Amino acid sequence: MEAPIDEDASAVRSSAPPARTGPDLGWVLGAVAALVGMIIGSGTLHDNSFLTHLATGRLILADGGVPRVDPYSFTAAGEPWVVQSWLASTIYAAVEEVAGFAGVRLLGGVLCAAIGVALWHLTARSRSAVVRSAVTLAALAIASEMLPERPLLFGLLGFALVLLALDGRIDPRWLVPVGWVWVNTHGSFPFAIVLVALLAVGRRLDDGAWGPEVRVGAWAVAGVAVGVVNPLGLRLLLYPTLLAQKTEAFRAVAEWRPPDYSLWHQVAVLAALVLTAAVVVLRARRWRDALPLVVFAALGLTSARNLVVLLVVLVPIAAGALPEVGPAVADLRRAIFRSARVAVAALVVVFALVSLQRPDVGLGAYPEEASTWMDETGLWGPGSRVVAPDYVGNLRTAQAGRDARVFLDDRVDMYPIEVIRDYRVLLHAEPGWPEVLDRWDATAVLWRADTDLGRALADAPGWTPVHRDGDWVVSVPA
C-alpha cells in the first residue's frame, strides 16, 4: 500500500532554497589577512636592532656557539651578555646565507602573514563576517607601524597562538614547541603565563568554576619550562628578571617609555582600547574580558613597546563584545569561494615575488657614506674609539662584526649603567659632555650636525670637523 502524499509538505520542500555548498567565506577572508600580513612584513629592511641580531647570528654560525660576552663595543668589551634572541639571530643569518636579504624579507612576510591569519581566527568569538573582517583589518592596519623585522614577530605569533589555545581553536599541546621557540627568540614569553592566569581567574569569577584555561596553562608552562633546553641554559629563562634590574637604562629608550601619542598608531591603539572597554562594560560584562583588558592596557600605557601586545589582546575581546552585524561567516557558502581562496593565495605568492624586486635594505637614515669614509681613512680602524649614536652602532656591528668597536648600540640591557648615563649626556649636549668624550678617549665623533651635540662640537675649541656628509659630520680632537 502506497503512503499518502502530503501535498502541503511537498510544496514546502519544493519552495525551500537549495542548500549552499562549498567552503564558507572565512577561508577567503583568512587568505586576505595573510596577504595583508605579507605586504606588511616583506618591506625593505631598515630596523637598527635587526642589524645587530643579524651580526650576532653570523657570529653564531661562524663560531658554532652563542657569544657569552660583548664582542662589539669598546665601552663594554668582555661584559657578560645574555643573547636572549639567539635562535632568531641564527635563523636570520642562516636565511641570509642561503637566500640573501631577499630571503630575510620573505621570512618577515611569512611571519606577519601567520600573525594576520592568527588575528583572523581570534575574531571567531563573533559570527558576523562584517565584525570579523573589520576587527582583523583594523588591527593589521594599526600593527603595520609596529611590526619591524625583529624577533618581536616570533613573540607576537606565540602570544596569538596562546590566545587561540585558550579559545579552543588549537590543541594546547602545541604550546610546548611554541613555548620553546618563544623562549629562545624573544623575551616576552612571561606574557603567556600572565595571560593564562588572567583568563583562568576571569572564568572562575564568571562561572564559579575553573575552566579549560587550567589545562591550557599547564601546557603553556610546560612549553616555557622546555625552553631551558638551549645553549645558555637557565640564564635564558631568568632574562626577564635581568630586565627588571635595568629600569634606569630602559628609561633612556623611547620605546620603553610611556607612549607620547605623537604617532598615529599610538592614538589608534588608545582609541581601540577606549572603544573596546566601553563595549565590554555596556554589553559583555565578563571578568574574562575585563581582567586581560585592564592588565595589558596598563602594560601598554606604561611602555610603548607593549602597545602591539595590547592590540592583539583587544582583537578577540572586541570581536566577541561588538554587536553582530550582517550575515554569519559560516552561512556564506559558495562554490566560487574555493576559487577565490586559491586566487588570494596566488596573490600572496605574486606579491611576495614582486615585492622582492624592490631594494632589500633601506639605510637612508644611517651615515653610510661617512662610515665608509672613516673606514678608508683609518678613523674606524684598529685602536679607534669612535663615539656615535646607538643606531649607528647597530649598523657598525652588521658592517664589521667583531671589528665594530662601537661606543654604544641599542642593547641597553647589556651595557654598564655608566655608559648609558654618559650617552644621555651626549644626546642633549648636557654640561660635562666634553668630559665624557675625554673619559672614553674618543678618537672621533660621528654625529648628526643638526643636533645639540653636533652644534656644540662645531663651536668647541677642542674639536675639528674633518668630514661632512649631508646631515652627518665627523669631528676629531683638535
Buried (B, 14 or more C-beta within 10 A) or exposed (E): EEEEEEEEEEEEEEEEEEEEEBBBBBBBBBBBBBBBBBBBBBBBBBBBBBBBBBBBBBBBBEEEEBBBEBBBBBBBEEBEBBBBBBBBBBBBBBBBEEBEBBBBBBBBBBBBBBBBBBBBBBBBBBBBBBBBBBBBBBBBEBBBBBBBBBBBBBBBBBBBBBBBBBBEBBEBBBBBEBBBBBBBBBBBBBBBBEBBBBBBBBBBEBEEEEBBBEBBBEBBBBBBBBBBEBBBEEBBBEBBEBBEEBEEBBEBBEBBBEBEEEBEBBEBBBEBBEBBBEBBEEEBEBBBBBBBBEBBBEBBBEBBBBBBBBBBBBBBBBBBBBEBEEEBBEEBBBEEBBEBBEEBBEBBEEBBEEBBEEEBBEBEEBBBEBBEBBBEEEBBBEEBBBBBBBBBBBBBBBBBBBBBBBBBBBBBBBBEEEBBEBBBBBBEBEEEBBEBBEEBEBBBBBBBBEBBBBBBBEEBEEBEBBBEBEBBBBBBBE
